[in-house]
């Protein structure tokens, strides 16, 4: 699967704004990688684990009636793994070192999520009423002759 260049560019901008960032993965809610900027970290595994973690965190939020989940943070000895809901069908997971300013990570990642949502949102096709033709609505339809009834010299080859 080829990632949208605009999505990859957005992940690259996130890395520039957060020097402590070691990986970012945009994935579907079922754990499939959409795009990633992750050197040295297996993006497929991170996406699958993050999707499972976010699904569990969503259940926690529902169990205590706290509304829709926005993000889930895992604090480790050497850093943070944070997953952000990017609409109902996607998530952004960022991995940062322990010296990262978590407030700055949240600020930049939330901004990135908003931009990614706008990139991922597909507008439904516009349904237009019947478009009039130049001939007008009362013009007869063109009559077509089936290929089998044409003489041999007229058929296309």
Secondary structure, 3 states (H helix, E strand, C coil): CCCCHHHHHHHHHHHHHCCCEEEEEEEECCCCEEEEEECCCCHHHHHHHHHHHHHHHHHHHHHCCCCCCCEEEEEECCEEEEEEECCCCEEEEEEEECCCCHHHHHHHHHHHHHHHHHHHCCCCCCCCCCCCCCCCCCCCCCCCCCHHHCCCCCCCC
